[in-house]
Structures are given as C-alpha cells and as structure tokens.
Amino acid sequence: MSCVATICARGGSVGVPRKNVLPLLGKPLIVYTIEQALECRGIDGVYVSTDSDEVAEVARRAGAQVPFRRPAHLATADAPKVPVIEHLVGELEARGMTIDVVVDLQPTSPLRDVSDIDACVALLDGETDVVITGYESEKNPYFNMVEYGEDGAVRLVKPPPTAFAGRQHAPTVYAMNGAVYVWRRPSLGKGLWGGRARLYVMPQERSVDIDSPLDFRIAELLMRDKLTRRA
C-alpha cells in the first residue's frame, strides 16, 4: 500500500505574511511538519504544494519533494483545501505513482507528534473514508455557544432537552484542529463529510494552529516547555 504525505503551503498569508517559512525557535515553521512526516514509518513520500519559490526551497532543503508550482487559481486565500490536495495527488499519479492513502499535514500545526500521525493512519480501517483530528472543546453548543435566531434574539446553538448545571454535564464536543487528515485515495473527492469520518483526539497543547502573531508566541512557549521536559 502506497501512502503519501501532502503539505499545502501558500507563499502568502493574510494574518502573518510568509508564516510558513518564518522561524519558530530558529527553524522555519514548515520544517517541523516535514520532519515529522519523514519520521513516520507508514509514509512513503513527502510532497509540498506551494506557489512560492521561497517555500519550495526551504521544503527541499528539509527533505520534502516539490514537483511543481501550484497554479494561481489554487493559491488564493479563498481556495478550498481539498481541491489543492486533489491537484497534487493527481499530478503525482500522472507521473506514474500509485497512491492508496493520502495523509495531509497542516504546516501551521508544529506541535503535533509523530505518534499522532501514525495513530491517524492506523485508524483508517476498511469502513472509514477519512480520519480527522481534534481536541475536547472548551466551548460547547449545548451549554455556552449561542447564535442569533430569525427574531434577532440569541439562543443556544443546540438547545438540550433539559438544562445542564455545568459544561461537564453536557455532551462532549470536539474542536477540529486541522493537524492531520488521512483519506483513502478513492474517498478524497468526498472531502470531509461525504463519507464515514473518524476522529483522533489530541490534547489541546498539541492542537495549536498558527494563524496570528499571538499563535506564534503561544507555540513557542509550549515548544520550549516541551523541550525542557524532554531534557
């Protein structure tokens, strides 16, 4: 079975310009994800889709393959992610590769562990189309998340049949963190919700998605703490 890792990394970013190559503890952000993918025992190749020469050069130096530049229509801030992955996989198949499993790794999730990726791949059984990652949410639509109704009043997103005394009594919900997605190749076109999805739960401290300068600071603090505990 052939399993490839895809890493989608645009050159532009609205929140943090050039964020995929900015240093985090002295290392370009995308390099953390590339190194994790290269360590995974079940991944046969690591491929980066980017429109940026700078990202491509950093990725190649870190050991990833960058076989082409992403076309402009897939490199906008509004471009959906799955078509970008499909484009990359399709290009690899056009070059003669046979791909059975696609592992997409978000470059802005440097705090994931290699063990998280391996566990997600292991969860992809014969009855599963896609594995996603998330963490137990501190906000709960049954308890403390509200939305406007047509009458202009706010109400709970998911009104429970009876009131809960505290969030711990409400049904557990999870926030997606985007760190890892694993698809069977035939299911990639179904996206996230067109087939049967399974969830791999990660701790919140490994679920930081860097999208702002504050996220960089939080990730750096958590990473320093992680390195201190390992020393």
JOUR-V676237 format. One record per residue. N is the residue number from 1. RES is the residue in three letters. OMEGA is omega in degrees with one decimal (NA if undefined). NEAR is the number of other C-alpha atoms within 12 Angstrom. Layout:
# JOUR-V676237
{{N	RES	OMEGA	NEAR} {N	RES	OMEGA	NEAR}}
This chain:
# JOUR-V676237
{{1	MET	-179.3	15} {2	SER	-178.1	20} {3	CYS	179.0	32} {4	VAL	173.2	39} {5	ALA	174.9	47} {6	THR	177.4	45} {7	ILE	-176.4	48} {8	CYS	-172.1	47} {9	ALA	176.4	45} {10	ARG	174.5	39} {11	GLY	-178.4	33} {12	GLY	176.2	25} {13	SER	-178.8	24} {14	VAL	-175.3	16} {15	GLY	-177.5	16} {16	VAL	-179.9	21} {17	PRO	177.1	16} {18	ARG	-170.1	28} {19	LYS	-176.3	33} {20	ASN	179.3	44} {21	VAL	177.9	33} {22	LEU	-177.0	28} {23	PRO	170.5	22} {24	LEU	-171.1	29} {25	LEU	174.1	20} {26	GLY	-178.3	14} {27	LYS	177.7	23} {28	PRO	-173.2	28} {29	LEU	-175.6	36} {30	ILE	-176.3	45} {31	VAL	178.0	40} {32	TYR	-178.8	36} {33	THR	178.6	43} {34	ILE	-179.8	45} {35	GLU	177.2	33} {36	GLN	-179.4	37} {37	ALA	-179.9	44} {38	LEU	179.9	30} {39	GLU	-174.9	23} {40	CYS	-175.1	28} {41	ARG	-176.2	20} {42	GLY	-177.4	28} {43	ILE	-174.8	33} {44	ASP	179.9	25} {45	GLY	-177.4	34} {46	VAL	-173.1	38} {47	TYR	-179.1	42} {48	VAL	173.0	49} {49	SER	-179.2	46} {50	THR	174.3	42} {51	ASP	-170.1	28} {52	SER	174.8	28} {53	ASP	-179.3	23} {54	GLU	177.8	24} {55	VAL	-179.6	36} {56	ALA	-179.0	33} {57	GLU	178.1	27} {58	VAL	-178.9	30} {59	ALA	179.5	37} {60	ARG	179.4	24} {61	ARG	-179.6	18} {62	ALA	176.0	27} {63	GLY	177.6	24} {64	ALA	175.1	34} {65	GLN	178.4	30} {66	VAL	-170.0	34} {67	PRO	-177.7	28} {68	PHE	172.6	23} {69	ARG	179.0	29} {70	ARG	179.0	33} {71	PRO	-172.7	19} {72	ALA	-176.0	18} {73	HIS	176.7	17} {74	LEU	-176.7	26} {75	ALA	177.8	26} {76	THR	178.7	20} {77	ALA	-177.6	17} {78	ASP	-177.4	15} {79	ALA	177.5	17} {80	PRO	-174.4	17} {81	LYS	-174.6	29} {82	VAL	175.9	28} {83	PRO	176.5	23} {84	VAL	178.2	35} {85	ILE	179.2	38} {86	GLU	178.9	32} {87	HIS	-179.9	30} {88	LEU	-179.9	38} {89	VAL	178.5	42} {90	GLY	177.5	26} {91	GLU	178.8	24} {92	LEU	178.4	27} {93	GLU	177.3	18} {94	ALA	177.2	14} {95	ARG	173.9	13} {96	GLY	-179.3	10} {97	MET	170.2	19} {98	THR	-174.6	21} {99	ILE	180.0	31} {100	ASP	-176.7	26} {101	VAL	178.4	36} {102	VAL	177.3	46} {103	VAL	178.9	50} {104	ASP	-176.6	46} {105	LEU	179.8	51} {106	GLN	-177.0	42} {107	PRO	-179.9	43} {108	THR	178.3	41} {109	SER	-173.4	45} {110	PRO	-174.7	42} {111	LEU	174.5	45} {112	ARG	175.3	41} {113	ASP	172.5	29} {114	VAL	179.6	28} {115	SER	177.0	21} {116	ASP	-179.7	36} {117	ILE	179.5	41} {118	ASP	-178.8	29} {119	ALA	178.2	28} {120	CYS	178.0	39} {121	VAL	-179.6	41} {122	ALA	-179.7	27} {123	LEU	-175.9	27} {124	LEU	179.8	31} {125	ASP	-175.4	19} {126	GLY	-179.9	17} {127	GLU	-174.7	15} {128	THR	176.7	29} {129	ASP	-176.8	32} {130	VAL	172.3	38} {131	VAL	178.1	43} {132	ILE	179.5	38} {133	THR	177.9	39} {134	GLY	177.8	32} {135	TYR	-179.8	26} {136	GLU	-172.3	25} {137	SER	174.6	26} {138	GLU	174.3	22} {139	LYS	-171.9	22} {140	ASN	-177.5	26} {141	PRO	176.8	24} {142	TYR	-171.0	29} {143	PHE	-173.3	28} {144	ASN	171.5	25} {145	MET	-175.7	20} {146	VAL	175.5	18} {147	GLU	178.1	17} {148	TYR	172.1	12} {149	GLY	-178.7	11} {150	GLU	179.6	8} {151	ASP	178.6	8} {152	GLY	177.0	9} {153	ALA	177.3	10} {154	VAL	178.1	15} {155	ARG	178.3	19} {156	LEU	179.3	20} {157	VAL	178.8	17} {158	LYS	-178.9	20} {159	PRO	179.4	20} {160	PRO	178.7	19} {161	PRO	175.6	11} {162	THR	-179.1	13} {163	ALA	177.2	16} {164	PHE	179.2	17} {165	ALA	-179.6	12} {166	GLY	-176.8	15} {167	ARG	-177.6	21} {168	GLN	179.2	17} {169	HIS	179.4	15} {170	ALA	175.7	24} {171	PRO	179.7	23} {172	THR	175.4	18} {173	VAL	-174.7	24} {174	TYR	174.7	23} {175	ALA	176.6	26} {176	MET	179.0	26} {177	ASN	175.8	34} {178	GLY	-173.5	36} {179	ALA	-176.7	43} {180	VAL	167.6	48} {181	TYR	177.3	43} {182	VAL	179.1	48} {183	TRP	159.0	46} {184	ARG	-175.3	37} {185	ARG	-179.9	30} {186	PRO	-177.5	22} {187	SER	-175.2	29} {188	LEU	-179.6	36} {189	GLY	177.4	24} {190	LYS	-178.1	20} {191	GLY	-177.5	28} {192	LEU	-168.6	27} {193	TRP	179.2	18} {194	GLY	179.3	15} {195	GLY	-179.7	19} {196	ARG	-178.4	23} {197	ALA	172.5	28} {198	ARG	-176.9	29} {199	LEU	169.3	33} {200	TYR	-174.6	33} {201	VAL	177.6	31} {202	MET	173.6	31} {203	PRO	-176.0	23} {204	GLN	-178.0	25} {205	GLU	175.0	26} {206	ARG	-172.9	34} {207	SER	-178.9	35} {208	VAL	175.7	35} {209	ASP	-173.9	33} {210	ILE	-179.4	33} {211	ASP	-177.8	25} {212	SER	175.5	21} {213	PRO	178.1	21} {214	LEU	178.0	15} {215	ASP	177.1	25} {216	PHE	-178.8	29} {217	ARG	178.6	19} {218	ILE	180.0	26} {219	ALA	179.8	31} {220	GLU	178.1	27} {221	LEU	-179.8	20} {222	LEU	-179.8	24} {223	MET	176.4	29} {224	ARG	178.5	18} {225	ASP	179.3	16} {226	LYS	179.5	17} {227	LEU	178.5	13} {228	THR	-179.5	10} {229	ARG	179.8	9} {230	ARG	-176.6	8} {231	ALA	NA	7}}
